Amino acid sequence: MPKHYRPPGKKKEGNAARYITRSQAVKQLQVSLRVFRRLCIFKGISPREPKKKFKGNHHSYYHTKDISFLQHDQLVETFRALRAYRKKINKAKAKKNKDLLRLLLTRQPTYTLDRLIKERYPTFIDSLRDLDDCLTMVHLFAALPAIDRVKIEVKRVHNCRRLCHEWQAYIARTHKLRKIFISVKGIYYQAEVEGQKITWLTPHALQQVLTDDVDFNVMLTFQEFYETLLAFINFRLYHSIGVKYPPILDSRLEALAADLYALSRYFDANSRASLVEPQLEVPQDEAQTDESELRLAQLQHQLPSNEPGALMHLVEDAAVETEDDEDTRQCRELFKNMKFFLSREVPRESLLFVIPAFGGVVSWEGEGAPFKEADDSITHQIVDRPSQGHVYLSREYVQPQWIYDCVNARIILPTENYMVGRVPPPHLSPFVDDEAEGYAPDYAKTIKQLQAAARNEILPVPGVGKEDLDDPQNLLAEGYISRTEAIEAAEKKRKMMTLEKQYHDELKVELQDSHISSTKQSQDMEAKEESLHDLQQIAEDSENMSNLIMSRKKRGLYEAIKIGEKRKQAGIDLLKERKRKIETVKN
Protein backbone atom coordinates (compact mmCIF):
# COMPACT_ATOMS: atom_id res chain seq x y z
CA MET A 1 0.00 0.00 0.00
CA PRO A 2 1.44 3.45 -0.89
CA LYS A 3 2.42 5.73 1.95
CA HIS A 4 -0.10 8.47 1.09
CA TYR A 5 -2.90 6.12 0.04
CA ARG A 6 -6.37 7.45 0.86
CA PRO A 7 -9.33 5.14 0.45
CA PRO A 8 -12.12 6.49 -1.76
CA GLY A 9 -14.71 8.51 0.14
CA LYS A 10 -12.44 9.25 3.07
CA LYS A 11 -12.07 12.91 4.06
CA LYS A 12 -8.78 14.66 3.27
CA GLU A 13 -6.55 15.51 6.21
CA GLY A 14 -3.43 17.61 6.83
CA ASN A 15 -1.84 19.70 4.10
CA ALA A 16 -3.93 18.01 1.41
CA ALA A 17 -7.03 19.52 3.02
CA ARG A 18 -5.56 22.92 3.88
CA TYR A 19 -3.81 23.71 0.58
CA ILE A 20 -4.68 23.52 -3.10
CA THR A 21 -2.51 23.80 -6.19
CA ARG A 22 -2.82 26.59 -8.71
CA SER A 23 -4.19 24.34 -11.47
CA GLN A 24 -6.82 22.98 -9.07
CA ALA A 25 -7.76 26.55 -8.05
CA VAL A 26 -8.14 27.65 -11.67
CA LYS A 27 -10.33 24.64 -12.37
CA GLN A 28 -12.43 25.29 -9.27
CA LEU A 29 -12.99 28.97 -10.14
CA GLN A 30 -13.60 28.17 -13.83
CA VAL A 31 -11.49 31.09 -15.05
CA SER A 32 -8.38 31.39 -17.16
CA LEU A 33 -4.90 31.63 -15.66
CA ARG A 34 -4.63 35.31 -16.64
CA VAL A 35 -7.91 36.18 -14.88
CA PHE A 36 -6.88 34.12 -11.84
CA ARG A 37 -3.64 36.08 -11.60
CA ARG A 38 -5.53 39.39 -11.77
CA LEU A 39 -7.96 38.27 -9.08
CA CYS A 40 -5.12 37.30 -6.75
CA ILE A 41 -3.40 40.66 -7.26
CA PHE A 42 -6.56 42.65 -6.62
CA LYS A 43 -7.56 40.65 -3.55
CA GLY A 44 -4.02 40.43 -2.12
CA ILE A 45 -3.84 36.62 -2.21
CA SER A 46 -0.34 35.16 -2.54
CA PRO A 47 0.98 31.58 -2.77
CA ARG A 48 1.80 29.70 0.42
CA GLU A 49 4.66 27.39 1.34
CA PRO A 50 3.33 24.28 3.13
CA LYS A 51 5.77 22.21 5.16
CA LYS A 52 5.00 19.13 3.10
CA LYS A 53 4.26 19.69 -0.59
CA PHE A 54 2.00 16.74 -1.26
CA LYS A 55 1.89 17.32 -5.05
CA GLY A 56 5.60 17.94 -5.49
CA ASN A 57 7.97 20.92 -5.40
CA HIS A 58 7.10 22.10 -8.92
CA HIS A 59 3.60 23.31 -7.95
CA SER A 60 2.38 26.61 -6.49
CA TYR A 61 0.13 26.15 -3.46
CA TYR A 62 -2.71 28.35 -2.20
CA HIS A 63 -4.71 28.15 0.98
CA THR A 64 -8.11 26.55 0.51
CA LYS A 65 -9.84 29.31 2.47
CA ASP A 66 -8.31 31.95 0.18
CA ILE A 67 -9.70 30.23 -2.89
CA SER A 68 -13.14 29.79 -1.33
CA PHE A 69 -13.04 33.48 -0.31
CA LEU A 70 -12.14 34.36 -3.90
CA GLN A 71 -14.88 32.16 -5.33
CA HIS A 72 -17.67 34.26 -3.76
CA ASP A 73 -16.29 37.64 -4.83
CA GLN A 74 -18.14 39.92 -7.22
CA LEU A 75 -15.08 40.35 -9.43
CA VAL A 76 -15.32 36.75 -10.62
CA GLU A 77 -18.79 37.38 -12.06
CA THR A 78 -17.66 40.75 -13.44
CA PHE A 79 -14.74 39.23 -15.33
CA ARG A 80 -16.99 36.48 -16.69
CA ALA A 81 -19.46 39.11 -17.93
CA LEU A 82 -16.61 41.08 -19.55
CA ARG A 83 -15.38 37.94 -21.28
CA ALA A 84 -18.85 37.24 -22.65
CA TYR A 85 -19.22 40.85 -23.78
CA ARG A 86 -15.87 40.74 -25.61
CA LYS A 87 -17.14 37.67 -27.45
CA LYS A 88 -20.13 39.70 -28.65
CA ILE A 89 -17.79 42.46 -29.88
CA ASN A 90 -15.62 39.97 -31.74
CA LYS A 91 -18.69 38.38 -33.29
CA ALA A 92 -19.94 41.80 -34.50
CA LYS A 93 -16.50 42.50 -35.97
CA ALA A 94 -16.45 39.16 -37.76
CA LYS A 95 -19.91 39.80 -39.25
CA LYS A 96 -18.91 43.40 -40.15
CA ASN A 97 -21.99 44.75 -38.40
CA LYS A 98 -20.76 48.32 -37.81
CA ASP A 99 -23.91 49.61 -36.18
CA LEU A 100 -24.02 46.81 -33.64
CA LEU A 101 -20.26 47.14 -33.04
CA ARG A 102 -20.57 50.88 -32.38
CA LEU A 103 -23.46 50.24 -29.99
CA LEU A 104 -21.58 47.51 -28.14
CA LEU A 105 -18.46 49.66 -27.74
CA THR A 106 -20.45 52.53 -26.25
CA ARG A 107 -22.19 50.23 -23.74
CA GLN A 108 -19.15 48.26 -22.65
CA PRO A 109 -19.41 47.39 -18.91
CA THR A 110 -16.84 48.75 -16.47
CA TYR A 111 -15.82 48.00 -12.90
CA THR A 112 -14.18 49.87 -10.01
CA LEU A 113 -11.85 48.75 -7.24
CA ASP A 114 -13.16 51.10 -4.55
CA ARG A 115 -14.77 48.27 -2.61
CA LEU A 116 -11.49 46.32 -2.57
CA ILE A 117 -9.60 49.27 -1.12
CA LYS A 118 -12.03 49.51 1.80
CA GLU A 119 -11.94 45.75 2.22
CA ARG A 120 -8.15 45.32 2.24
CA TYR A 121 -7.40 48.42 4.33
CA PRO A 122 -9.94 48.83 7.16
CA THR A 123 -8.04 51.82 8.63
CA PHE A 124 -6.10 54.65 7.03
CA ILE A 125 -2.89 53.64 8.82
CA ASP A 126 -3.07 50.22 7.12
CA SER A 127 -3.07 51.86 3.70
CA LEU A 128 -0.10 54.08 4.62
CA ARG A 129 1.91 51.03 5.68
CA ASP A 130 1.41 49.49 2.25
CA LEU A 131 2.24 52.65 0.30
CA ASP A 132 5.94 52.10 -0.49
CA ASP A 133 5.48 49.81 -3.49
CA CYS A 134 2.45 51.80 -4.62
CA LEU A 135 4.37 55.09 -4.86
CA THR A 136 7.36 53.45 -6.54
CA MET A 137 5.18 51.83 -9.19
CA VAL A 138 3.13 54.97 -9.87
CA HIS A 139 6.28 57.12 -10.20
CA LEU A 140 7.75 54.52 -12.57
CA PHE A 141 4.73 54.55 -14.89
CA ALA A 142 4.69 58.35 -14.78
CA ALA A 143 8.13 58.31 -16.41
CA LEU A 144 7.45 55.57 -18.99
CA PRO A 145 6.57 56.34 -22.62
CA ALA A 146 3.13 55.44 -23.92
CA ILE A 147 3.53 52.35 -26.12
CA ASP A 148 0.63 50.37 -27.56
CA ARG A 149 2.75 47.25 -27.88
CA VAL A 150 2.82 46.76 -24.09
CA LYS A 151 -0.63 48.37 -23.55
CA ILE A 152 0.69 51.48 -21.79
CA GLU A 153 -1.85 54.16 -22.70
CA VAL A 154 -1.34 57.92 -22.71
CA LYS A 155 -4.27 58.34 -20.34
CA ARG A 156 -2.61 56.06 -17.76
CA VAL A 157 0.71 57.93 -17.94
CA HIS A 158 -1.01 61.30 -17.46
CA ASN A 159 -3.05 59.93 -14.55
CA CYS A 160 0.12 58.63 -12.88
CA ARG A 161 1.82 62.01 -13.29
CA ARG A 162 -1.19 63.75 -11.78
CA LEU A 163 -1.27 61.42 -8.76
CA CYS A 164 2.49 61.80 -8.22
CA HIS A 165 2.31 65.58 -8.30
CA GLU A 166 -0.64 65.61 -5.91
CA TRP A 167 1.24 63.42 -3.45
CA GLN A 168 4.43 65.52 -3.73
CA ALA A 169 2.46 68.74 -3.31
CA TYR A 170 0.94 67.47 -0.06
CA ILE A 171 4.33 66.33 1.29
CA ALA A 172 5.93 69.66 0.37
CA ARG A 173 3.03 71.65 1.82
CA THR A 174 3.02 69.83 5.17
CA HIS A 175 6.86 69.57 5.34
CA LYS A 176 6.78 65.79 5.88
CA LEU A 177 9.88 64.93 3.81
CA ARG A 178 12.72 63.52 5.91
CA LYS A 179 15.47 61.83 3.84
CA ILE A 180 16.76 61.91 0.24
CA PHE A 181 19.41 59.82 -1.47
CA ILE A 182 20.46 59.91 -5.12
CA SER A 183 21.60 56.55 -6.50
CA VAL A 184 22.13 54.94 -9.87
CA LYS A 185 18.61 53.49 -9.81
CA GLY A 186 16.96 56.83 -9.11
CA ILE A 187 16.17 59.14 -6.20
CA TYR A 188 15.06 57.65 -2.89
CA TYR A 189 12.69 59.72 -0.74
CA GLN A 190 11.41 59.08 2.75
CA ALA A 191 8.47 60.92 4.30
CA GLU A 192 6.73 60.55 7.64
CA VAL A 193 2.93 60.77 7.46
CA GLU A 194 0.89 60.19 10.62
CA GLY A 195 3.78 58.39 12.28
CA GLN A 196 4.41 56.02 9.34
CA LYS A 197 7.71 56.19 7.46
CA ILE A 198 7.08 55.88 3.72
CA THR A 199 10.01 55.28 1.36
CA TRP A 200 9.72 55.33 -2.42
CA LEU A 201 11.98 55.46 -5.47
CA THR A 202 11.56 57.80 -8.44
CA PRO A 203 13.46 57.20 -11.70
CA HIS A 204 15.79 59.78 -13.18
CA ALA A 205 14.41 62.07 -15.87
CA LEU A 206 15.92 60.05 -18.71
CA GLN A 207 14.56 58.21 -21.72
CA GLN A 208 13.25 54.86 -20.48
CA VAL A 209 13.97 51.77 -22.56
CA LEU A 210 11.42 48.95 -22.20
CA THR A 211 12.84 45.43 -22.23
CA ASP A 212 11.15 42.22 -23.36
CA ASP A 213 11.99 40.22 -20.22
CA VAL A 214 9.38 42.07 -18.12
CA ASP A 215 5.75 40.93 -18.01
CA PHE A 216 3.93 44.25 -18.34
CA ASN A 217 0.53 42.58 -18.02
CA VAL A 218 1.27 41.76 -14.37
CA MET A 219 2.71 45.24 -13.77
CA LEU A 220 -0.35 46.89 -15.32
CA THR A 221 -2.61 44.86 -13.03
CA PHE A 222 -0.68 46.06 -9.99
CA GLN A 223 -0.72 49.58 -11.43
CA GLU A 224 -4.51 49.54 -11.82
CA PHE A 225 -4.90 48.73 -8.13
CA TYR A 226 -2.21 51.19 -6.98
CA GLU A 227 -3.77 54.11 -8.86
CA THR A 228 -7.05 53.59 -7.01
CA LEU A 229 -5.25 53.24 -3.68
CA LEU A 230 -3.20 56.43 -4.15
CA ALA A 231 -6.29 58.39 -5.22
CA PHE A 232 -8.04 57.34 -1.99
CA ILE A 233 -5.02 58.33 0.11
CA ASN A 234 -4.63 61.71 -1.62
CA PHE A 235 -8.33 62.40 -1.07
CA ARG A 236 -8.02 61.67 2.66
CA LEU A 237 -4.80 63.69 3.07
CA TYR A 238 -6.13 66.72 1.20
CA HIS A 239 -9.31 66.80 3.25
CA SER A 240 -7.29 66.46 6.46
CA ILE A 241 -5.72 69.89 5.79
CA GLY A 242 -8.94 71.46 4.52
CA VAL A 243 -8.21 71.41 0.76
CA LYS A 244 -10.70 70.31 -1.89
CA TYR A 245 -9.90 67.22 -3.94
CA PRO A 246 -9.38 66.74 -6.86
CA PRO A 247 -7.62 70.07 -7.45
CA ILE A 248 -8.52 72.30 -10.40
CA LEU A 249 -5.27 73.77 -11.73
CA ASP A 250 -4.31 76.63 -13.99
CA SER A 251 -4.42 75.29 -17.55
CA ARG A 252 -1.54 77.57 -18.60
CA LEU A 253 0.78 76.14 -15.94
CA GLU A 254 -0.35 72.62 -16.76
CA ALA A 255 0.56 73.19 -20.41
CA LEU A 256 4.01 74.42 -19.32
CA ALA A 257 4.56 71.24 -17.24
CA ALA A 258 4.66 73.28 -14.01
CA ASP A 259 2.22 71.04 -12.18
CA LEU A 260 3.89 71.24 -8.77
CA TYR A 261 3.91 75.04 -8.84
CA ALA A 262 0.27 75.04 -9.98
CA LEU A 263 -0.62 72.78 -7.06
CA SER A 264 1.17 75.05 -4.58
CA ARG A 265 -0.85 77.99 -5.92
CA TYR A 266 -3.99 75.87 -5.58
CA PHE A 267 -3.14 75.24 -1.91
CA ASP A 268 -2.73 78.99 -1.31
CA ALA A 269 -5.97 79.81 -3.12
CA ASN A 270 -7.88 77.11 -1.23
CA SER A 271 -6.70 78.31 2.15
CA ARG A 272 -7.56 81.90 1.18
CA ALA A 273 -11.01 80.87 -0.03
CA SER A 274 -11.72 78.94 3.17
CA LEU A 275 -11.01 82.10 5.18
CA VAL A 276 -12.88 84.58 2.98
CA GLU A 277 -15.98 82.57 2.07
CA PRO A 278 -18.28 81.23 4.82
CA GLN A 279 -19.02 77.53 4.68
CA LEU A 280 -22.66 77.38 3.56
CA GLU A 281 -24.75 74.39 2.58
CA VAL A 282 -25.08 74.38 -1.19
CA PRO A 283 -28.09 72.70 -2.81
CA GLN A 284 -27.42 69.73 -5.02
CA ASP A 285 -28.61 71.50 -8.19
CA GLU A 286 -26.27 74.44 -7.67
CA ALA A 287 -23.35 72.16 -6.83
CA GLN A 288 -23.27 70.80 -10.38
CA THR A 289 -21.39 73.76 -11.87
CA ASP A 290 -19.69 73.77 -15.22
CA GLU A 291 -15.96 72.99 -15.13
CA SER A 292 -15.06 76.22 -16.92
CA GLU A 293 -16.84 78.29 -14.27
CA LEU A 294 -14.98 76.43 -11.53
CA ARG A 295 -11.68 77.09 -13.28
CA LEU A 296 -12.45 80.80 -13.61
CA ALA A 297 -13.41 81.01 -9.95
CA GLN A 298 -10.22 79.17 -9.01
CA LEU A 299 -8.09 81.55 -11.07
CA GLN A 300 -9.78 84.50 -9.39
CA HIS A 301 -8.77 83.13 -6.00
CA GLN A 302 -5.21 82.70 -7.26
CA LEU A 303 -4.91 86.42 -8.03
CA PRO A 304 -3.09 88.34 -5.28
CA SER A 305 -5.34 90.31 -2.95
CA ASN A 306 -5.15 94.12 -3.01
CA GLU A 307 -6.32 94.49 0.58
CA PRO A 308 -3.31 94.69 2.88
CA GLY A 309 -3.57 94.25 6.61
CA ALA A 310 -5.57 91.80 8.62
CA LEU A 311 -6.73 89.60 5.76
CA MET A 312 -3.22 88.86 4.51
CA HIS A 313 -2.09 88.11 8.07
CA LEU A 314 -4.97 85.67 8.42
CA VAL A 315 -3.88 83.92 5.22
CA GLU A 316 -0.30 83.68 6.45
CA ASP A 317 -1.50 82.24 9.73
CA ALA A 318 -3.61 79.69 7.86
CA ALA A 319 -0.62 78.64 5.78
CA VAL A 320 1.32 77.77 8.93
CA GLU A 321 0.07 74.48 10.26
CA THR A 322 0.16 73.27 13.81
CA GLU A 323 3.63 72.19 14.77
CA ASP A 324 3.17 68.60 15.85
CA ASP A 325 6.77 67.56 16.30
CA GLU A 326 10.29 68.92 16.31
CA ASP A 327 11.18 67.34 12.95
CA THR A 328 8.41 69.20 11.11
CA ARG A 329 9.45 72.51 12.67
CA GLN A 330 13.09 71.88 11.80
CA CYS A 331 12.25 70.94 8.21
CA ARG A 332 10.03 74.01 7.78
CA GLU A 333 12.79 76.39 8.86
CA LEU A 334 15.79 74.83 7.08
CA PHE A 335 15.65 77.00 3.92
CA LYS A 336 13.63 79.79 5.50
CA ASN A 337 14.23 83.28 3.99
CA MET A 338 16.14 81.73 1.07
CA LYS A 339 15.27 82.12 -2.62
CA PHE A 340 16.61 79.63 -5.14
CA PHE A 341 16.82 79.80 -8.91
CA LEU A 342 17.25 76.62 -10.97
CA SER A 343 19.27 76.59 -14.15
CA ARG A 344 17.96 74.57 -17.06
CA GLU A 345 20.45 71.66 -16.67
CA VAL A 346 19.50 70.66 -13.09
CA PRO A 347 16.79 68.08 -12.16
CA ARG A 348 13.91 70.55 -11.96
CA GLU A 349 11.09 68.29 -10.77
CA SER A 350 13.08 66.91 -7.85
CA LEU A 351 14.27 70.33 -6.67
CA LEU A 352 10.81 71.86 -7.08
CA PHE A 353 9.62 69.16 -4.70
CA VAL A 354 12.49 69.27 -2.17
CA ILE A 355 13.12 73.01 -1.71
CA PRO A 356 9.52 74.04 -0.81
CA ALA A 357 9.29 71.00 1.49
CA PHE A 358 12.01 72.59 3.63
CA GLY A 359 10.74 76.15 3.62
CA GLY A 360 12.50 77.62 0.59
CA VAL A 361 11.17 79.63 -2.35
CA VAL A 362 12.18 78.40 -5.80
CA SER A 363 11.92 79.48 -9.42
CA TRP A 364 13.26 78.17 -12.70
CA GLU A 365 14.28 79.23 -16.17
CA GLY A 366 11.29 79.33 -18.51
CA GLU A 367 7.72 80.48 -18.82
CA GLY A 368 5.40 80.36 -15.85
CA ALA A 369 8.21 80.93 -13.32
CA PRO A 370 7.28 83.04 -10.25
CA PHE A 371 10.34 85.29 -10.64
CA LYS A 372 13.14 85.77 -13.16
CA GLU A 373 16.87 85.11 -12.95
CA ALA A 374 17.64 88.84 -12.63
CA ASP A 375 15.76 89.11 -9.32
CA ASP A 376 18.06 90.71 -6.72
CA SER A 377 16.49 88.83 -3.80
CA ILE A 378 17.78 85.42 -5.02
CA THR A 379 20.25 84.01 -2.49
CA HIS A 380 21.33 80.78 -4.24
CA GLN A 381 21.42 79.64 -7.85
CA ILE A 382 21.60 75.90 -8.54
CA VAL A 383 24.01 75.21 -11.41
CA ASP A 384 25.35 71.91 -12.76
CA ARG A 385 27.81 73.02 -15.43
CA PRO A 386 31.62 73.45 -15.42
CA SER A 387 31.46 77.26 -15.57
CA GLN A 388 28.92 80.05 -15.27
CA GLY A 389 28.73 82.87 -17.80
CA HIS A 390 27.04 85.87 -16.21
CA VAL A 391 27.65 85.94 -12.44
CA TYR A 392 25.60 87.92 -9.91
CA LEU A 393 27.69 88.91 -6.89
CA SER A 394 24.68 89.01 -4.57
CA ARG A 395 24.05 85.23 -4.70
CA GLU A 396 25.93 81.97 -4.30
CA TYR A 397 26.30 79.43 -7.10
CA VAL A 398 26.16 75.85 -5.87
CA GLN A 399 25.69 72.37 -7.32
CA PRO A 400 22.43 70.42 -6.79
CA GLN A 401 24.10 68.01 -4.36
CA TRP A 402 24.36 70.85 -1.81
CA ILE A 403 20.55 70.90 -1.48
CA TYR A 404 20.30 67.17 -0.80
CA ASP A 405 23.24 67.12 1.64
CA CYS A 406 21.76 70.05 3.58
CA VAL A 407 18.43 68.23 3.78
CA ASN A 408 20.01 65.03 5.10
CA ALA A 409 22.21 66.89 7.60
CA ARG A 410 19.34 69.27 8.62
CA ILE A 411 21.79 72.19 8.66
CA ILE A 412 23.05 74.69 6.09
CA LEU A 413 26.42 73.29 5.03
CA PRO A 414 29.30 75.52 3.85
CA THR A 415 29.13 76.12 0.10
CA GLU A 416 32.89 76.14 -0.57
CA ASN A 417 33.04 72.44 -1.47
CA TYR A 418 29.94 72.65 -3.69
CA MET A 419 30.87 75.62 -5.86
CA VAL A 420 30.74 75.50 -9.65
CA GLY A 421 33.59 73.59 -11.25
CA ARG A 422 34.66 71.73 -8.09
CA VAL A 423 34.36 68.04 -7.32
CA PRO A 424 31.76 67.85 -4.53
CA PRO A 425 32.20 65.75 -1.39
CA PRO A 426 30.86 62.18 -1.37
CA HIS A 427 27.06 61.97 -1.28
CA LEU A 428 26.40 59.92 1.88
CA SER A 429 23.29 57.81 2.30
CA PRO A 430 21.05 58.86 5.21
CA PHE A 431 19.64 55.32 5.33
CA VAL A 432 22.98 53.86 6.56
CA ASP A 433 23.85 53.83 10.27
CA ASP A 434 27.60 54.38 10.53
CA GLU A 435 27.77 53.13 14.11
CA ALA A 436 26.02 49.87 13.23
CA GLU A 437 28.22 49.40 10.17
CA GLY A 438 31.41 50.03 12.16
CA TYR A 439 32.90 52.52 9.71
CA ALA A 440 32.25 56.24 9.42
CA PRO A 441 33.56 58.22 6.40
CA ASP A 442 35.54 61.38 7.04
CA TYR A 443 32.85 63.63 5.61
CA ALA A 444 30.28 62.06 7.96
CA LYS A 445 32.48 63.03 10.90
CA THR A 446 32.77 66.56 9.51
CA ILE A 447 28.98 66.82 9.22
CA LYS A 448 28.58 65.64 12.82
CA GLN A 449 30.94 68.35 14.00
CA LEU A 450 28.99 70.96 12.04
CA GLN A 451 25.72 69.64 13.50
CA ALA A 452 27.13 69.88 17.02
CA ALA A 453 28.28 73.44 16.37
CA ALA A 454 24.85 74.34 14.96
CA ARG A 455 23.09 72.96 18.06
CA ASN A 456 25.27 75.17 20.31
CA GLU A 457 26.73 72.20 22.14
CA ILE A 458 29.60 72.64 24.58
CA LEU A 459 32.38 73.12 22.06
CA PRO A 460 35.36 75.49 21.95
CA VAL A 461 33.96 78.78 20.66
CA PRO A 462 35.67 82.13 20.10
CA GLY A 463 36.17 84.01 23.40
CA VAL A 464 35.66 80.93 25.59
CA GLY A 465 38.75 79.17 26.87
CA LYS A 466 39.30 75.68 28.24
CA GLU A 467 39.04 76.83 31.86
CA ASP A 468 35.70 78.51 31.06
CA LEU A 469 34.32 75.27 29.63
CA ASP A 470 35.36 73.42 32.80
CA ASP A 471 33.42 75.81 35.04
CA PRO A 472 29.61 75.28 34.85
CA GLN A 473 28.94 78.65 36.45
CA ASN A 474 30.67 80.47 33.60
CA LEU A 475 28.65 78.48 31.04
CA LEU A 476 25.46 79.32 32.95
CA ALA A 477 26.35 83.01 32.99
CA GLU A 478 27.13 83.01 29.27
CA GLY A 479 23.81 81.30 28.49
CA TYR A 480 25.24 78.11 26.94
CA ILE A 481 23.48 75.78 29.40
CA SER A 482 20.44 75.99 31.68
CA ARG A 483 20.45 76.07 35.48
CA THR A 484 19.52 72.39 35.77
CA GLU A 485 22.35 71.41 33.43
CA ALA A 486 24.74 73.63 35.42
CA ILE A 487 23.80 71.87 38.69
CA GLU A 488 24.28 68.44 37.08
CA ALA A 489 27.64 69.51 35.63
CA ALA A 490 28.81 70.86 39.01
CA GLU A 491 27.83 67.58 40.73
CA LYS A 492 29.64 65.58 38.04
CA LYS A 493 32.73 67.78 38.39
CA ARG A 494 32.73 67.26 42.17
CA LYS A 495 32.58 63.47 41.76
CA MET A 496 35.41 63.57 39.24
CA MET A 497 37.58 65.61 41.63
CA THR A 498 36.89 63.09 44.44
CA LEU A 499 37.87 60.16 42.21
CA GLU A 500 40.99 62.00 41.04
CA LYS A 501 42.05 62.62 44.64
CA GLN A 502 41.48 58.97 45.51
CA TYR A 503 43.58 57.93 42.54
CA HIS A 504 46.47 60.18 43.61
CA ASP A 505 46.36 58.77 47.16
CA GLU A 506 46.53 55.19 45.87
CA LEU A 507 49.41 56.16 43.60
CA LYS A 508 51.36 57.54 46.58
CA VAL A 509 50.82 54.32 48.52
CA GLU A 510 52.12 52.29 45.59
CA LEU A 511 55.21 54.47 45.37
CA GLN A 512 55.91 53.99 49.10
CA ASP A 513 55.65 50.21 48.73
CA SER A 514 58.04 50.16 45.74
CA HIS A 515 60.77 48.49 47.86
CA ILE A 516 59.08 45.09 47.31
CA SER A 517 61.61 42.61 45.94
CA SER A 518 61.82 41.93 42.23
CA THR A 519 61.36 38.19 42.82
CA LYS A 520 57.97 38.81 44.35
CA GLN A 521 57.04 41.05 41.43
CA SER A 522 58.11 38.43 38.91
CA GLN A 523 56.09 35.81 40.79
CA ASP A 524 53.08 38.08 40.73
CA MET A 525 53.52 38.68 36.99
CA GLU A 526 53.74 34.94 36.31
CA ALA A 527 50.64 34.34 38.41
CA LYS A 528 48.77 37.05 36.50
CA GLU A 529 49.81 35.53 33.16
CA GLU A 530 48.72 32.09 34.29
CA SER A 531 45.40 33.43 35.55
CA LEU A 532 44.87 35.31 32.26
CA HIS A 533 45.64 32.13 30.29
CA ASP A 534 43.23 30.20 32.51
CA LEU A 535 40.50 32.77 31.96
CA GLN A 536 40.95 32.57 28.21
CA GLN A 537 40.84 28.78 28.34
CA ILE A 538 37.67 28.90 30.47
CA ALA A 539 36.03 31.29 28.00
CA GLU A 540 36.91 29.02 25.05
CA ASP A 541 35.66 25.94 26.89
CA SER A 542 32.38 27.65 27.80
CA GLU A 543 31.88 28.73 24.18
CA ASN A 544 32.57 25.20 22.93
CA MET A 545 30.23 23.81 25.56
CA SER A 546 27.46 26.19 24.52
CA ASN A 547 27.98 25.12 20.90
CA LEU A 548 27.66 21.48 21.87
CA ILE A 549 24.44 22.11 23.79
CA MET A 550 22.84 23.96 20.84
CA SER A 551 20.61 22.15 18.42
CA ARG A 552 21.78 21.72 14.82
CA LYS A 553 19.49 24.50 13.57
CA LYS A 554 20.62 27.00 16.23
CA ARG A 555 24.26 26.05 15.71
CA GLY A 556 23.89 26.72 12.00
CA LEU A 557 22.32 30.10 12.68
CA TYR A 558 25.10 30.96 15.14
CA GLU A 559 27.78 30.01 12.64
CA ALA A 560 26.03 32.06 9.95
CA ILE A 561 26.03 35.07 12.31
CA LYS A 562 29.75 34.61 12.95
CA ILE A 563 30.45 34.37 9.22
CA GLY A 564 28.42 37.55 8.62
CA GLU A 565 30.39 39.39 11.32
CA LYS A 566 33.70 38.27 9.81
CA ARG A 567 32.57 39.32 6.34
CA LYS A 568 31.46 42.70 7.69
CA GLN A 569 34.78 43.20 9.47
CA ALA A 570 36.64 42.23 6.28
CA GLY A 571 34.71 44.89 4.37
CA ILE A 572 35.57 47.51 7.00
CA ASP A 573 39.26 46.53 6.87
CA LEU A 574 39.19 46.78 3.08
CA LEU A 575 37.72 50.30 3.25
CA LYS A 576 40.36 51.37 5.76
CA GLU A 577 43.13 49.88 3.60
CA ARG A 578 41.84 51.73 0.52
CA LYS A 579 41.65 54.95 2.51
CA ARG A 580 45.23 54.49 3.74
CA LYS A 581 46.49 53.90 0.19
CA ILE A 582 44.70 57.00 -1.11
CA GLU A 583 46.18 59.12 1.66
CA THR A 584 49.63 57.68 0.91
CA VAL A 585 49.32 58.57 -2.78
CA LYS A 586 48.15 62.11 -1.95
CA ASN A 587 51.02 62.69 0.44
Salt bridges, closest charged atoms under 4 A:
GLU49 OE1 - LYS53 NZ 2.90
ASP66 OD2 - ARG48 NH2 3.11
ASP73 OD1 - LYS43 NZ 2.62
ASP73 OD2 - ARG115 NH2 3.33
GLU77 OE2 - ARG80 NH1 3.06
ASP99 OD1 - ARG102 NH1 3.31
GLU119 OE2 - LYS43 NZ 2.48
GLU119 OE1 - ARG115 NH1 3.41
ASP126 OD1 - ARG129 NH1 3.43
GLU166 OE2 - ARG162 NH1 2.90
GLU192 OE1 - ARG178 NE 3.72
ASP212 OD1 - ARG149 NH1 3.55
GLU224 OE1 - ARG38 NH2 2.96
GLU227 OE2 - ARG156 NH1 2.99
GLU254 OE1 - ARG295 NH1 3.76
ASP259 OD2 - HIS165 ND1 3.15
ASP268 OD1 - ARG173 NH1 2.86
GLU277 OE2 - HIS301 NE2 3.08
GLU291 OE2 - ARG295 NH2 3.65
GLU316 OE1 - HIS313 ND1 3.99
GLU323 OE1 - ARG329 NE 2.64
GLU323 OE2 - ARG332 NH1 3.63
ASP325 OD2 - ARG178 NH2 3.97
GLU326 OE1 - ARG329 NH1 2.30
ASP327 OD1 - ARG410 NH1 3.83
GLU345 OE1 - ARG385 NH2 2.70
GLU349 OE2 - ARG161 NH2 2.98
GLU349 OE2 - HIS165 NE2 3.79
GLU365 OE2 - ARG344 NH1 3.72
ASP375 OD2 - LYS339 NZ 3.18
ASP405 OD1 - HIS427 ND1 2.87
ASP442 OD1 - LYS579 NZ 2.58
GLU457 OE2 - ARG455 NH2 3.20
ASP470 OD1 - LYS466 NZ 3.25
GLU491 OE2 - ARG494 NH2 2.38
GLU500 OE2 - HIS504 NE2 3.83
GLU577 OE2 - ARG580 NH2 2.33
